[in-house]
Amino acid sequence: MKTSQLTGADPAQVVREGLVSRPKQLPPWLFYDAEGSRLFEQITALPEYYLTRAESEILTSHGTQVVRAALEGAHNPPLFSLMELGAGTATKSQILLQAAITQMRPWGGRCCFVPVDISETVLDAARVRLHKALPALIVRPIVGDHAAACAALGTLPPPRLVLFLGSYMGNFDDAANIALFGAVRLALDPGDTFVVGADRQNPVDEILAAYDDKAGVTAAFNRNILVRINRELGGQFDPSSFAHVARWNAAESRVEMHLASIRQQRVRIRALGITVAFARGETIHTESSVKYTDDRVEAILSAA
């Protein structure tokens, strides 16, 4: 899920704390208003953004195996529950959903899909598309964060399959992932399944291109966080006065997105009653995306 923490947070408080801190930072879940969600869907189709293609290929090749493993020992259940954290438009998860419907069909079982996301816009798009593509599928979207997902998870009938795709775990530090995965584990029963996507440590040039495309879609996506602050909190940001920057942090094994002030400036945010000063070149850190070794993923899962 595209959020910074397990529990919900007040955007105004988060923006205030992030912009008065040193260094300045904003959590990536603020990207995902309607326009940000639209831009992110464009990003996933860009030639530089290898993550979506790679994960789709994995799910296409191994989706049936995943579903069979999740149903193993369930003895022809009447309902199979699938929840996706940070579902977006659920394009990739549709591959697994089709495999699940195919597996359940011989004994008349049905599949219930619970996509969870903080963007109602993308969930509506997912529901409409899935209704047309997979009319046998039951779709019950939840607009909310990780806490809402974990609360709902325990109410779903078993067997349960939880998806956390898109390498969204890379937006969190290890401690936050351990907290999230531990909360998911507490909501699951023995025999339930949790499928996690993680991006490996690919060549740095390839990674940076995925976060700084030639068409400038990622730059527009990054600056949209300022547009949202202007709209919702009375901010007076000039988005064009901030440059999109993608950096590789080798020590943390992550790519970082920043917005760098191209000049010295002061920005008023009326709803917060603050004026934020920026030195020339000063940045707002808006997102990190960790790239993993197998050992690091195993350590996080084991700790959770």
Protein Blocks (a to p, Z undefined) as FASTA:
>chain_A
ZZfbfbdcdfklmmmmmmmpccddddfklmmgmklmmmmmmmmmpmklmmlmmmmmmmmm
mmmmmmmmmmgonlopabdcdddehklnolmmmmmmmmmmmmmmmnopacddddddfblk
lmmmmmmmmmmmmmmbccddddddfklmmmmmmmpccddddddehhlmmmpcfklmmmmm
mmmmmmpcehiacdddddddddfklmmmmmocfklmmmmmmmmmmmmmmmmnopabdfkl
pccdddddfknopacdddddfbdcddddfknopacdddehiacdfbdcddddfklmmmmm
mmZZ
